[in-house]
């Protein structure tokens, strides 16, 4: 039996309230635990696999070398996810938080490929180790940014997370690779539509736990529907090894290049910003607001996993926002479900054939599910904005301008190309650009030098930003 919340809390029974287990800390029965974990794996697998495949393709790596990169990325994602959910000492957010390889590394690494060619990976892995240590050490400082995330800021950022992910769902629905034959074909869009409709119908018709795994069931329906279209390629499984342990420094000893290290530190700052926003978003979704201790623990897990990745041929780790949408939609808030997802990822990293089974789900099917998942993140942001009075101070302007800054790089990927490279690297992330804009505008419009009218009609200084609850030590 799993731990469950009491059916009803009352003020007359304070002992029952004190003993109640928060849904985040609830241990579900094995069947529900496994089904919920598989939903998370299916949701995030494509995001973990894409960066190493893109980078490996640019380097012209062999199939075996690509398998090494992919296996390392899955292993690190799994270990990072377990760190986040279970945690130890001051490491881990202890929320249902999924980690994996960040897309932010792709652009700077491709730039290194252009300049260093075959010597790229040792330099990248060396800078990844440095970036991970940087993140781990600065986590207690960076986490204090939470005080600059009142509802008007956090709601805007959470909404932008969902909006920035929706184009990803659109790309998946068309096939995932714009250069591949059949991209955007009627069959791809039909599969995305079948998956989307299946999820909506299942969510409407089913009840209880089956309703909560409607995403997983919809992915199964979509994959089965893809078989007659010839889009499920089971033959690839025979080429995958059953078991393979990632070897440290498989591409050579790490090298340290100052310019590449600076680029990777910038990437890490972007990752830390996005992870902070995602932890705050997840705290809102699971009704367990994130404080300094939670954010610091989450960033330490990011840093430790990233440093470890540099030793085992992996890349920088960050939060996977799409899984926040899954938590919001399914209402399954147990961190142990996500911990089992992490164990599955570790298994997939060690057993490529297992990862191949999940990879059978076609991209258009993932696209149909992504519409629901990513839209749910945006909805959570809108719900948070509802807690902010948009008639107060400059709140309406903060939302309006920050959304514009966040949407520009999504709608126009080359919008910031004329800016210095390091500035463009941050601004090219709609989430980071919108987040920085929202924080700065909130300080400028609602705090610095702003006057407000008191009850007696006199002008009084605006109050300082209200900090989030502080932990005794982070």
C-alpha positions as CSV (number, residue, x, y, z in Angstrom):
1,X,0.0,0.0,0.0
2,X,1.2,3.5,-0.8
3,X,1.1,6.4,1.6
4,X,-2.0,8.5,1.1
5,X,-3.3,11.8,2.3
6,X,-6.3,11.8,4.7
7,X,-9.6,12.1,2.9
8,X,-10.3,15.3,4.7
9,X,-8.2,17.7,6.8
10,X,-9.9,19.5,9.6
11,X,-8.7,22.1,12.1
12,X,-10.2,20.0,14.8
13,X,-7.7,17.2,14.2
14,X,-4.2,19.0,14.2
15,X,-2.4,15.7,14.7
16,X,-3.8,14.3,11.5
17,X,-2.7,17.4,9.7
18,X,0.8,17.2,11.1
19,X,1.1,13.5,10.1
20,X,-0.2,14.0,6.6
21,X,2.2,13.1,3.8
22,X,2.5,15.8,1.1
23,X,1.7,14.3,-2.3
24,X,5.3,15.1,-3.4
25,X,6.5,12.6,-0.7
26,X,3.8,10.0,-1.4
27,X,5.0,6.5,-2.3
28,X,2.6,5.0,-4.8
29,X,1.9,1.3,-5.3
30,X,4.4,-0.4,-7.7
31,X,2.0,-0.6,-10.7
32,X,1.2,3.1,-10.5
33,X,4.9,3.9,-9.8
34,X,6.1,2.2,-13.0
35,X,3.3,3.5,-15.2
36,X,3.9,7.1,-14.1
37,X,7.7,6.7,-14.5
38,X,7.2,5.3,-18.1
39,X,5.2,8.4,-19.0
40,X,8.0,10.6,-17.9
41,X,10.6,8.6,-19.9
42,X,8.5,8.7,-23.0
43,X,8.0,12.4,-22.6
44,X,11.6,13.4,-22.3
45,X,13.5,10.7,-24.3
46,X,13.6,12.7,-27.5
47,X,14.9,15.7,-25.7
48,X,17.8,13.8,-24.2
49,X,18.7,12.0,-27.4
50,X,18.6,15.0,-29.8
51,X,21.7,17.0,-28.6
52,X,24.2,14.2,-28.7
53,X,22.9,13.0,-32.1
54,X,23.1,16.5,-33.5
55,X,26.6,17.0,-32.2
56,X,27.7,13.6,-33.2
57,X,26.3,14.1,-36.7
58,X,28.2,17.4,-37.1
59,X,31.4,15.6,-36.1
60,X,30.7,12.7,-38.5
61,X,31.0,10.1,-35.7
62,X,30.4,6.4,-36.4
63,X,27.3,4.6,-35.2
64,X,29.3,3.1,-32.3
65,X,30.6,6.5,-31.3
66,X,27.1,8.0,-31.5
67,X,25.9,5.1,-29.3
68,X,28.6,6.1,-26.8
69,X,27.4,9.7,-26.7
70,X,23.8,8.8,-26.4
71,X,24.4,6.2,-23.7
72,X,26.4,8.7,-21.7
73,X,23.6,11.3,-22.0
74,X,20.9,8.8,-20.9
75,X,23.1,7.6,-17.9
76,X,23.8,11.2,-16.8
77,X,20.2,12.2,-17.2
78,X,19.1,9.3,-15.0
79,X,21.7,9.9,-12.3
80,X,20.8,13.6,-12.3
81,X,17.1,12.9,-12.0
82,X,17.7,10.5,-9.1
83,X,19.9,13.2,-7.4
84,X,17.1,15.8,-7.9
85,X,14.3,13.6,-6.5
86,X,15.9,11.6,-3.7
87,X,18.9,13.8,-2.9
88,X,21.6,13.6,-0.3
89,X,23.1,16.1,2.0
90,X,22.3,19.5,0.4
91,X,22.1,18.2,-3.1
92,X,18.8,17.8,-4.9
93,X,15.5,19.7,-4.9
94,X,13.6,16.7,-3.7
95,X,10.8,17.6,-6.1
96,X,9.5,15.5,-9.1
97,X,12.1,17.1,-11.2
98,X,13.5,15.5,-14.4
99,X,17.0,16.5,-15.6
100,X,18.7,15.9,-19.0
101,X,21.1,17.3,-21.6
102,X,20.4,21.0,-22.4
103,X,19.9,22.2,-25.9
104,X,21.8,25.3,-24.9
105,X,25.1,23.4,-25.5
106,X,24.4,22.6,-29.1
107,X,25.1,26.0,-30.6
108,X,28.4,26.7,-28.8
109,X,29.6,23.2,-29.4
110,X,28.9,23.4,-33.1
111,X,31.0,26.6,-33.1
112,X,33.8,24.6,-31.5
113,X,33.4,21.9,-34.2
114,X,33.8,24.5,-36.9
115,X,37.1,25.7,-35.4
116,X,38.7,22.5,-33.9
117,X,37.2,19.7,-35.9
118,X,38.1,16.2,-34.6
119,X,39.7,17.8,-31.5
120,X,36.3,19.1,-30.3
121,X,35.1,16.6,-27.8
122,X,38.1,16.6,-25.4
123,X,37.9,20.4,-25.2
124,X,34.1,20.3,-24.7
125,X,34.3,17.7,-21.9
126,X,37.1,19.7,-20.2
127,X,35.0,22.9,-20.2
128,X,31.9,20.8,-19.1
129,X,33.8,19.7,-15.9
130,X,34.7,23.3,-15.1
131,X,31.1,24.5,-15.8
132,X,29.7,21.8,-13.5
133,X,32.0,22.8,-10.6
134,X,31.1,26.5,-11.2
135,X,27.4,25.7,-10.9
136,X,27.9,23.6,-7.8
137,X,30.0,26.2,-6.0
138,X,27.7,29.2,-6.9
139,X,24.4,27.4,-6.2
140,X,24.0,29.0,-2.7
141,X,24.5,32.5,-4.2
142,X,22.4,32.0,-7.3
143,X,19.5,30.5,-5.5
144,X,18.8,33.8,-3.7
145,X,17.4,35.1,-7.0
146,X,14.1,33.5,-5.9
147,X,13.3,36.8,-4.0
148,X,13.2,38.5,-7.4
149,X,10.4,36.1,-8.6
150,X,7.1,37.4,-7.3
151,X,3.9,36.0,-9.0
152,X,4.1,38.7,-11.8
153,X,7.7,37.5,-12.7
154,X,7.4,33.8,-12.0
155,X,4.0,33.6,-13.8
156,X,5.5,35.4,-16.9
157,X,8.5,33.1,-16.9
158,X,6.4,29.9,-16.5
159,X,4.1,31.0,-19.3
160,X,7.1,31.6,-21.5
161,X,8.5,28.1,-20.7
162,X,5.3,26.6,-22.1
163,X,5.1,29.0,-25.1
164,X,8.8,28.4,-26.0
165,X,8.2,24.6,-26.0
166,X,5.1,24.7,-28.2
167,X,7.2,25.1,-31.4
168,X,9.1,22.0,-30.4
169,X,5.8,20.1,-30.4
170,X,5.1,21.6,-33.8
171,X,8.4,20.4,-35.1
172,X,7.9,16.9,-33.7
173,X,4.5,16.8,-35.3
174,X,5.9,17.4,-38.7
175,X,8.6,14.7,-38.3
176,X,11.4,16.3,-36.1
177,X,13.9,16.7,-38.9
178,X,13.2,19.4,-41.5
179,X,15.8,17.9,-43.8
180,X,14.3,14.4,-43.8
181,X,11.9,13.1,-46.5
182,X,8.3,13.5,-45.6
183,X,8.8,16.3,-43.1
184,X,5.4,18.0,-42.7
185,X,3.6,15.4,-44.7
186,X,-0.1,14.7,-44.2
187,X,0.7,11.3,-42.6
188,X,2.9,12.9,-40.0
189,X,0.3,15.5,-39.1
190,X,-2.4,12.8,-39.1
191,X,-0.4,10.7,-36.6
192,X,0.1,13.8,-34.4
193,X,-3.7,14.5,-34.6
194,X,-4.6,10.9,-33.8
195,X,-2.3,11.0,-30.7
196,X,-3.7,14.3,-29.6
197,X,-7.4,13.2,-30.0
198,X,-6.6,9.9,-28.3
199,X,-5.2,11.7,-25.3
200,X,-8.1,14.1,-25.1
201,X,-10.7,11.3,-25.4
202,X,-8.9,9.0,-22.9
203,X,-8.6,11.8,-20.4
204,X,-12.3,12.6,-20.8
205,X,-13.6,9.0,-20.7
206,X,-11.3,7.3,-18.2
207,X,-11.3,7.9,-14.4
208,X,-8.9,7.4,-11.5
209,X,-5.4,6.4,-12.3
210,X,-6.1,5.4,-15.9
211,X,-7.1,9.0,-16.5
212,X,-3.7,10.1,-15.0
213,X,-1.8,8.0,-17.5
214,X,-3.8,9.1,-20.5
215,X,-0.5,10.5,-22.0
216,X,1.2,7.1,-21.9
217,X,-1.9,5.4,-23.3
218,X,-2.2,8.0,-26.0
219,X,1.5,7.4,-27.0
220,X,0.8,3.7,-27.3
221,X,-2.3,4.4,-29.5
222,X,-0.3,6.8,-31.7
223,X,2.6,4.3,-32.0
224,X,0.3,1.5,-33.0
225,X,-1.4,3.8,-35.6
226,X,2.1,4.6,-37.0
227,X,2.8,0.9,-37.9
228,X,0.7,0.8,-41.1
229,X,2.4,4.1,-42.2
230,X,5.8,2.4,-41.9
231,X,7.1,4.9,-39.3
232,X,8.0,2.3,-36.5
233,X,11.3,0.8,-37.3
234,X,11.9,-2.2,-35.1
235,X,14.7,-3.4,-37.3
236,X,17.1,-0.9,-35.6
237,X,17.0,-2.9,-32.4
238,X,19.1,-5.7,-33.7
239,X,22.1,-3.4,-34.2
240,X,22.1,-2.2,-30.6
241,X,24.2,-3.9,-27.9
242,X,22.4,-5.4,-25.0
243,X,24.8,-4.0,-22.4
244,X,27.4,-1.3,-22.6
245,X,29.1,0.6,-19.7
246,X,30.2,4.1,-20.7
247,X,33.9,4.4,-20.6
248,X,35.5,7.5,-18.9
249,X,37.2,9.8,-21.5
250,X,36.3,7.5,-24.4
251,X,37.2,10.3,-26.8
252,X,40.5,11.2,-25.1
253,X,41.7,13.0,-22.0
254,X,39.9,16.3,-21.3
255,X,41.6,19.5,-22.6
256,X,41.1,23.0,-21.3
257,X,40.7,25.9,-23.7
258,X,40.0,29.4,-22.1
259,X,37.6,30.6,-24.9
260,X,35.6,27.3,-24.8
261,X,35.4,27.4,-21.0
262,X,34.0,31.0,-21.1
263,X,31.4,29.9,-23.6
264,X,30.4,26.9,-21.5
265,X,30.2,29.1,-18.3
266,X,27.8,31.3,-20.2
267,X,25.8,28.2,-21.1
268,X,25.8,27.2,-17.5
269,X,24.5,30.5,-16.3
270,X,21.6,30.1,-18.9
271,X,21.0,26.6,-17.5
272,X,21.0,27.9,-13.9
273,X,18.5,30.6,-14.8
274,X,16.2,28.2,-16.6
275,X,16.5,25.6,-13.8
276,X,15.7,28.2,-11.2
277,X,12.6,29.3,-13.2
278,X,11.6,25.6,-13.6
279,X,12.0,24.7,-10.0
280,X,9.8,27.7,-9.1
281,X,7.3,26.6,-11.7
282,X,7.3,23.0,-10.4
283,X,6.9,24.2,-6.8
284,X,3.7,26.1,-7.9
285,X,2.4,23.0,-9.8
286,X,2.8,20.6,-6.9
287,X,1.7,23.1,-4.3
288,X,5.1,23.1,-2.5
289,X,6.6,26.5,-3.2
290,X,10.4,26.5,-3.7
291,X,12.5,28.3,-1.1
292,X,16.2,29.1,-1.2
293,X,17.2,25.6,0.1
294,X,15.2,23.9,-2.5
295,X,16.6,25.9,-5.4
296,X,20.2,25.6,-4.1
297,X,19.8,21.9,-3.8
298,X,18.4,21.7,-7.3
299,X,21.3,23.7,-8.7
300,X,23.9,21.7,-6.9
301,X,22.4,18.5,-8.5
302,X,22.7,20.2,-11.9
303,X,26.3,21.1,-11.2
304,X,27.4,17.7,-9.8
305,X,25.7,15.9,-12.7
306,X,27.3,18.3,-15.3
307,X,30.8,17.8,-13.8
308,X,30.3,14.0,-13.8
309,X,29.1,14.2,-17.4
310,X,32.4,15.7,-18.4
311,X,34.2,12.5,-17.2
312,X,31.8,10.2,-18.9
313,X,31.4,11.8,-22.4
314,X,28.2,13.7,-21.6
315,X,27.1,17.3,-21.7
316,X,25.7,20.0,-19.4
317,X,22.4,19.1,-17.5
318,X,19.4,21.2,-16.8
319,X,15.7,20.9,-16.0
320,X,13.3,19.3,-18.6
321,X,10.3,21.7,-18.6
322,X,8.1,19.4,-20.6
323,X,7.9,17.0,-17.6
324,X,6.5,19.8,-15.5
325,X,3.6,19.9,-18.0
326,X,3.1,16.2,-17.4
327,X,3.0,16.6,-13.6
328,X,0.5,19.5,-14.0
329,X,-1.7,17.4,-16.3
330,X,-1.7,14.1,-14.6
331,X,-1.7,15.4,-11.0
332,X,0.8,12.7,-10.1
333,X,3.1,14.7,-7.8
334,X,5.2,11.9,-6.2
335,X,8.9,12.5,-6.5
336,X,9.4,8.7,-6.3
337,X,7.7,8.3,-9.6
338,X,10.3,10.5,-11.2
339,X,13.0,8.8,-9.3
340,X,12.0,5.5,-10.9
341,X,12.0,7.4,-14.3
342,X,15.7,8.2,-13.4
343,X,16.4,4.6,-12.8
344,X,14.9,3.7,-16.2
345,X,17.2,6.2,-17.8
346,X,20.2,4.7,-16.1
347,X,19.1,1.3,-17.3
348,X,18.7,2.7,-20.9
349,X,22.2,4.2,-20.7
350,X,23.7,0.9,-19.7
351,X,21.5,-1.2,-22.0
352,X,21.1,0.6,-25.4
353,X,18.6,-2.0,-26.6
354,X,16.2,-0.8,-23.8
355,X,16.6,2.8,-25.0
356,X,15.9,1.6,-28.5
357,X,12.5,0.4,-27.4
358,X,11.5,3.8,-26.2
359,X,12.9,5.3,-29.4
360,X,10.4,3.4,-31.4
361,X,7.8,6.1,-30.6
362,X,7.8,8.2,-33.8
363,X,8.4,11.9,-33.6
364,X,4.9,12.9,-34.9
365,X,3.4,10.9,-32.1
366,X,5.5,12.8,-29.6
367,X,4.4,16.0,-31.2
368,X,0.7,15.2,-30.6
369,X,1.4,14.6,-26.9
370,X,3.7,17.7,-26.8
371,X,0.7,19.9,-27.6
372,X,-1.0,18.9,-24.4
373,X,2.2,18.7,-22.3
374,X,3.7,22.1,-23.3
375,X,0.3,23.8,-23.3
376,X,-0.2,22.7,-19.7
377,X,3.0,24.5,-18.7
378,X,1.8,27.7,-20.2
379,X,-1.6,27.2,-18.4
380,X,0.3,26.8,-15.1
381,X,2.0,30.2,-15.8
382,X,-1.3,31.9,-16.6
383,X,-2.7,30.5,-13.3
384,X,0.3,32.0,-11.4
385,X,-0.3,35.3,-13.1
386,X,-3.8,35.2,-11.7
387,X,-2.2,35.7,-8.3
388,X,-0.7,39.0,-9.4
389,X,-2.8,42.2,-9.5
390,X,-2.2,43.4,-13.1
391,X,-3.8,46.7,-12.2
392,X,-1.2,47.3,-9.6
393,X,2.0,49.3,-10.3
394,X,3.7,48.3,-13.6
395,X,2.6,44.7,-13.5
396,X,0.7,44.8,-16.8
397,X,3.7,46.4,-18.5
398,X,6.1,43.8,-17.0
399,X,4.1,41.0,-18.5
400,X,3.6,42.7,-21.9
401,X,7.2,43.6,-22.5
402,X,8.7,40.4,-21.0
403,X,6.5,38.2,-23.1
404,X,7.7,40.2,-26.2
405,X,11.4,39.7,-25.3
406,X,10.7,36.0,-24.7
407,X,8.7,35.4,-27.9
408,X,11.1,37.3,-30.3
409,X,13.8,34.7,-30.4
410,X,11.2,32.0,-30.7
411,X,9.5,33.6,-33.7
412,X,12.7,34.9,-35.3
413,X,15.6,32.6,-34.4
414,X,18.1,35.1,-35.9
415,X,16.7,38.2,-34.1
416,X,19.8,38.7,-31.9
417,X,22.5,37.7,-34.4
418,X,23.8,41.3,-34.6
419,X,24.6,41.3,-30.9
420,X,27.9,40.2,-29.4
421,X,28.2,36.4,-29.4
422,X,28.0,36.0,-25.6
423,X,24.9,38.3,-25.3
424,X,23.2,36.6,-28.2
425,X,23.8,33.2,-26.6
426,X,21.7,34.3,-23.6
427,X,19.2,36.3,-25.5
428,X,18.6,33.5,-28.0
429,X,16.9,31.5,-25.2
430,X,13.3,32.9,-25.0
431,X,13.1,31.7,-21.5
432,X,16.3,33.4,-20.4
433,X,15.6,36.7,-22.3
434,X,12.1,36.9,-20.9
435,X,13.2,36.0,-17.4
436,X,15.9,38.7,-17.3
437,X,13.5,41.2,-18.7
438,X,10.8,40.4,-16.2
439,X,13.2,40.6,-13.2
440,X,14.7,43.9,-14.4
441,X,11.3,45.5,-15.2
442,X,9.8,44.4,-11.8
443,X,12.7,46.1,-10.0
444,X,12.5,49.2,-12.2
445,X,8.8,49.7,-12.3
446,X,7.6,48.4,-8.9
447,X,10.5,49.1,-6.6
448,X,13.4,51.5,-7.4
449,X,12.3,55.0,-6.7
450,X,8.6,54.2,-7.0
451,X,6.1,56.1,-4.9
452,X,2.8,54.8,-3.7
453,X,-0.1,56.6,-2.0
454,X,-0.9,55.8,1.6
455,X,-4.2,55.8,3.3
456,X,-3.8,59.4,4.3
457,X,-3.1,60.5,0.7
458,X,0.6,61.1,1.4
459,X,3.3,59.6,-0.9
460,X,5.4,56.9,0.8
461,X,8.3,54.9,-0.4
462,X,7.4,51.5,-2.0
463,X,8.3,48.5,0.1
464,X,11.4,46.5,-0.8
465,X,10.9,43.3,-2.7
466,X,9.5,40.6,-0.4
467,X,12.0,37.7,-0.1
468,X,10.9,34.1,-0.3
469,X,11.1,32.2,2.9
470,X,14.7,31.7,3.8
471,X,16.1,28.4,4.8
472,X,18.4,28.4,7.8
473,X,21.3,27.4,5.6
474,X,21.6,26.6,1.9
